[in-house]
Amino acid sequence: MTLKALESAIQAHAGEFTCSQIHGKKRRTVTFKHVTTPPVEAEDVPKIGKLRDFYSVFGSVRFYFDEESGESAKYLAPVEEWEELSDSFSAWLEDLDEDEREEILPKWIESCLVIGETPNSGNYVLVPTKGTEKGKVFEFDHDGFEFTEEGANVLEYVQKLLKPDSSMLTGIASHMRFAEGDRKVQWWIEELKSNDGHVAKTKV
């Protein structure tokens, strides 16, 4: 997919989640869209992993944004927020001793960029800047300190986000609750239907 086609896809893509109440019997439909901000000067963005291409078109993107609760599934942040995200990510690693760091952390960890997050989860989107994994997109899950490759570059990563499979949708559902007002009432995503005809169901 070309960069122009990806831009059009993100802007046009929308749909709905069919949800069931957690600890209840009610059901509801939640509509979603993706929220973007305009690009800013991209000269400071490294020419790795299609990052400069992406940030020449978008300042930031919130994926699967629900307007009523304000929740979103993924957030690719503007460049000026990367340092703050990196500090938040690094805080998860502070308690590891030298042996644990050697065993758990990938070799590229000290020089990676933290370009986004799964909001309100403690999980982050990382791009190595050195080594054989340079330019690839990884997701860090603090539960188990897992680093999972999710794309050869940021454009491939975004394309996957627009067509989530059952496993990805289950991951999205585990962090979105669509709580409004009474925060005790929360919702689980059962199914996604998007306006391009794509359908996915969470794992039972």
N, C-alpha and C positions, 0 to 999 in steps of 0.2 A: 504494500500500500504506500502510495506517495505521501509526502508530508501534507500536500494540499488536500488529498482525499481523507487523510486522518483528521485534519482540522475540521472538515465538513462533517465527518462521521461523529466526532465528539459533540459538535454544536447541534446536530440533528437528533442524536440518540436520546431517547427518553422511554419511559415505560412505567411498570407498576410491580410492586411486591404484593403477593397474597400472603397475609400473616395470620397466625393464630395467637391468642392470648396465652402468655406463660402463666401457669397456675390458674387457668380459667378456660371457659368454653367459647368465648367470643371470637369472631374473625373480623378482619378489616383489610382494606386495600390501601396501600401507601404508594403514592406516585413519586417517581424520581426523575431527576435530570442531572446534567453535569454543569457545574458553574465554573466559568473561566474568567480570568482577568487579562487585560491586554499585555502584550510583551513590553519589556523595557530593553535598554541597551544590553545586548547579549555578548559583547566583546569579552567580558570577564568570565564567561562560561567556558570551561575546557572543551576542546575539540575531541571528546571521547564519547563513545556510546551514543552518538547522535544527540547529545545533550544540547549543543549549541543550535542544532536544527530545531529541536523541540522548543527551546526557550526563545527562539526568534519568532515563534508564532504565539506562544502562550506565556503569560506571566506566572500563572498558577492554574491548577485545576482541582476542583473538588468533585470526586466521582460518586455517583449515586446519592446525590444530595436530596434530603427530605426537608422541604421548606417549613413544615409545621414543627418538627422537633429540632431542626438545625443540624441533624446528624448527617454524616457522610461516611462512605466506606473506605476511601483512600484519599490522600491529599498529597499532590505534588506541589511543593512549596515554592514561592519566589526565591530567587537567589539570595536576597538579603536575609532570609530566615534560615538558611542552611547552617550557619554557625550556631544559632540557638538550638536547632534540632540536633546538631552534633554534640553539643554539651549535654543535652537530655539523654541521648543515646549512650554517651560515655559514662554517665552516672550508673548505668546498669553494669558496667564492667569494673567499677572501682574496687569492689570487694573480692575480686578474683586474685589469688596469689600467683606467683610466677609460674608454677607448675600447671595450674588450672588454665592460665592464659595460653600456655604452650599447647595444652591438650585440646582446648575448646575453640579458641579463636583462629580464624583464617589468617594467613600470613599478610594479607593486604589490609588488615583492620586499621592499622595506624594511619594510613593515608587515604582511606575511602571518603567519599562525599556522602553526606546524609541529606538526600534531596526531598524526602517526604516521610509520611507516617500513616499508620492506621490510627485515625483520631481516637483519643481517650483510651489507648490500649497499652502504651509502652512498647509498641512494635514500630519498626522504622524501615524505610526504603533506602538502600545503600548502593553506591556505585564505586567499585574499586578503581583507583587511578594508576595502579602499577601491577606488574606481573601478568601471568597468563589469563587472569580473569578481568583484566582492564576493560572498562566500558560496559561490562555486563550489569544487570540489575538483580540485586538480591533483596529478599525480605528477611529482616531479623525478627524472630519471635522470642521474647524474653522468657517465655515459659519453656524451659529446656535449653535455652541459648542456641536455638536453631538458626542457621543461615541457609536459606533456600534460594537457588537460582530461579528467577522468574522471567528472564528475557535476555537475549543477546545484546540488546540495547534498549533505550527508553521507549523508542517507537514500537518495538515488538512487545514490550511490557504493557504499553497502553492498549494495543490491539487486543491483547489477551483480556484486559480488564473489561473491554466492551462486549466480550462474548464469554462470560464466566461459565465454566463447567460446574458440575455438581459439587466438586471438592472446593473450588474457589467460592462458590455461593455459600457453602456451609461455613467457610471461614469468615465471609462477610457477615453472615447472620449471627455469628458468635460474638460480634462486637457492636452490632446495631440493635437498639431496643425500642426506638421510636417513642420514648416516654415523654409525655406532656403533662403539665399540671401535677397531678398525683403521680409521682415518680415510681410508685409501687406497681402501677399498671404497665407492664412491658410486653413486647411482642416478638415472636419468632418468625422469621421468613420461611415460608414453605416453598414458594415458587416465584420465579422472575419471568415476566413477559415484557419484551421490549418491542418498540415500534418497527424494528427491522425483521420481526418474525422469530427472533431467538427466544427459546424457552429453556429454563433450567430449574431443577428442583434440588432442594437441600437433601443431604443424606439423612436417613432416619436412624 
